[in-house]
Amino acid sequence: MLMKKIYVDIISEKERKLHQLQADAESAVDIVTRAISGLELVNQEIEDTKSEIDEYISCLLYTSDAAD
């Protein structure tokens, strides 16, 4: 009977550890997912800014050509 209780206690402890590890894994995935989303946003802002710069350069070239 004592051995059975020991095994049950060990199994319960391992199950608690497993649940904690699963929760830790979910948390880590959430952190990575948020980081990727943040990077995607930054990349989009970079592309938008590059497009704006190209647009301003085009306008400057147009006005420079028109002034000549």
Secondary structure, DSSP 8 states (H G I E B T S, - for coil): -HHHHHHHHHHHHHHHHHHHHHHHHHHHHHHHHHHHHHHHHHHHHHHHHHHHHHHHHHHHHHHHHHH-
